[in-house]
Amino acid sequence: MTREDVRTVRAGKHTVEVHRPDKVLFPGGEGAKEYTKGDLVDYYRSVAPFMLPHLRGRPLMLERHPDGVTGPRFMQKNTPDTYPEWIRRVEVAKEGGTVCHIVCDDTATLLYLADQASLTLHRWLSRVGSVERPDRMVFDLDPAGDDDFAAVHEAARLLGELLDELNLPSALMTTGSRGLHVIVPLNGRHDFDEVRTFAKDVADTLVAGHPDRLTTAARKKDRGDRLYLDVQRNGYAQTAVAPFTVRAKPGAPVATPMAWDQLDDPDLDARRWTIADAVEQARSNPWAGVMAKGRALGPARRRLNALMPS
């Protein structure tokens, strides 16, 4: 590889080499714009001030596409020994052993991962030092079909209203793929089993009121044309796509935080924002401090118990 095939980027105390920056990761065509590895690095560098607060201290799983979105992908949990020593790692327990995850605390790490063609970053819902106690709860609104975003819109409204009734703050995010995530900040004092049980009870309560439109059935064959309220990410070692991460889809869509009133945008769908305009959306501060309002689930549990079907 010649020096012309390497671009250097300064990020804080470190210099990151971007290899083959002109390599196409997202081919154009059929209305989608072409993007290169250099474009990916530039996006992550620009969005880093907004994205890093959602990554710091959290173990990551990397979704890597060395040959771009049309080539094979692999999911990476363990950190290779060849990665720079300045990249933070954390060793966490798994069944029968441990896993050494990357933790992305700074821009240099984010750019290094982009150079590794880590298109999508999947984060834990808990942090280093308290990995068994999440400070986020996630509801994934997964429609039965790619063209059924109206069902996602309706489910988001219903879930937001129920969470308001439980006095739990919530935030909305496009997934960059098919649906939306509704995210609830927690105070980090409950373990994963408590959080997942609570999330399941919230989902079941919503389904009980709208059984023809919503379901919590894990198997696709049992869902029919109903929207799936997925709470399975609320488990130990499970992950959810990070805010502002790029998805491996044509046109480089981004999982993008949004304000609740943006749900009325007629152009809204799961891939509304891409690396071309997600930074502009980030600058609008759509979550406006919601993530700082982590709550205990005790009071909400008492309210939920009064609403649950007997």
Disulfide bonds with the S-S distance in Angstrom:
none
